[in-house]
Amino acid sequence: MKQATIFMTFLIFLFAIVASDSFSADSSNSAAASDALATSDSQLVSQTLAADAKSSSSTGSLENSGLGMVTNRRKALSESSTLADLANEDVVSPQKETVLVIQSANNESASVSQSGSCEGQKIGLTYKDSVACYPERVQPPKGAPNVVYIVLDDVGFGQIGSFGGPVETPNIDRLAEGGLRYSNFHTTALCSPSRACFMTGRNHHSTGIGALTDMAVGFPGYNGNLSHNTATIAEMLQSVGYNTFGLGKWHLVSFADINYDASFDNWPTGRGFDHFYGFLPAQTNQWYPDLVRDTTHIDPPATPEEGYHLSNDLVDQAIKYVDDQQSAEKGKPYFMYLAFGACHSPHHAPREYIDKYAGKFDQGWDAVRNETLARQKEMGIVPENTDLPPRNPGVKAWDSLSDDEKELFARMMEVYAGFLDHTDEQIGRLIDYLDETGQLNNTMIILTSD
């Protein structure tokens, strides 16, 4: 009899654990309901134990009657009531039938998956009695276009060929000819604030990046991190089923949060990007960049001696991201943010692109300004009566420079032009890839600069 009592005590404890832990239901009443069920099971087993003790039942009969009663009650009552009903029961007697239903097939409110309702989901007493419902991924609208942001750095309005500039940019010009050119579009003329606007569609002060992230001052609008109260386009498109890839320059996180001891919340993967490959601060060496993949600092995959340049690498990675994604689910839309280091300093470009512009700027920057304006008038980009603004007082007149200064600054313009020319070629590689794979006609490409 003592052994039977010990066994039934263990049985009561076991069913209490099962009731309170294994059979959990949604709603705030689940804990109370589980306690009520455990209590009723204990009472049922105790009453059975007492009855069998009076009749001098054996240990076997105690086990059969106690365990059998509880099991049969749970099984028999698993089709008509809910767990919460048990919380309203005063005393559950051996004769009174009650029901345990965790997820009823007839209860629509109990069938919820990650992306919406799951009709028919049921968790029964056994696997055979249960109906599975797997979470579904959010599906993008049918035919939704791919979206590609291409962001250049420190590239002025009058430097691109399709806007009358002196640099050869045939691939950017190809986009302009097949799309729209905005000739009255304004940025903040600073890296971080402009990018905050591009990414959110909001005024840069309202995003927390009213100035460069490197110059955060700790006041509202200038704290150096992109506010989580302002959604990025990556977050918005990700929420409707797009895959999102960020490549190149980020510059939307405070300098203090770039290292491993900081949070990743404001890194690209914390702001809506599935993957990121690029650099976090304002600038990096184009030959030996400080690279990050997702949230891990990595070394460049090759050296300059092996032909490495960051602009080439970014487009290689962009193509690989899309290849991998389309291989997994062909036709699924994606958002790509491709932000080149060009033409921010340091101005690093292969020599053949630089030498292509040798002597092209020997006339000096004052003459180049006038030549550019004349081309813009001829192309209809600016009105015929447009005048140049006064020269920046911090920039000397070209004619006032020494011969050595003229040679130096002419060479600097050649390097800049070669950098942009080389970047244009990489943009062309991406366009060609999209065209060859049949994606170009369903891809919206937006090219801008900060």
Sequence and secondary structure as in RCSB ss.txt:
>XXXX:A:sequence
MKQATIFMTFLIFLFAIVASDSFSADSSNSAAASDALATSDSQLVSQTLAADAKSSSSTGSLENSGLGMVTNRRK
ALSESSTLADLANEDVVSPQKETVLVIQSANNESASVSQSGSCEGQKIGLTYKDSVACYPERVQPPKGAPNVVYI
VLDDVGFGQIGSFGGPVETPNIDRLAEGGLRYSNFHTTALCSPSRACFMTGRNHHSTGIGALTDMAVGFPGYNGN
LSHNTATIAEMLQSVGYNTFGLGKWHLVSFADINYDASFDNWPTGRGFDHFYGFLPAQTNQWYPDLVRDTTHIDP
PATPEEGYHLSNDLVDQAIKYVDDQQSAEKGKPYFMYLAFGACHSPHHAPREYIDKYAGKFDQGWDAVRNETLAR
QKEMGIVPENTDLPPRNPGVKAWDSLSDDEKELFARMMEVYAGFLDHTDEQIGRLIDYLDETGQLNNTMIILTSD
>XXXX:A:secstr
 HHHHHHHHHHHHHHHHIIIIIS  SSTTHHHHHHHHHHHHHHHHHHHHHHHHHTT  HHHHHHHHHHHHHHHHH
HTTTT  HHHHTT S   TTS     SB TT GGG B SSSB TT BB SSSTT B          TT  EEEEE
EESS  TTTSGGGT SS  HHHHHHHHHS   SS    SSHHHHHHHHHHSS GGGGTBSS GGG  SSTTBSSS
  TTS  HHHHHHHTT EEEEEEE   S GGGSSTTS STTSGGGTT SEEEEE SS   SSS  EEETTEEE  
SS GGGT  HHHHHHHHHHHHHHHHHHHSTT  EEEEEE  TTSSS    HHHHHTTTTTTTT HHHHHHHHHHH
HHHHTSS TT       TTS  GGGS HHHHHHHHHHHHHHHHHHHHHHHHHHHHHHHHHHTT GGGEEEEEEE 
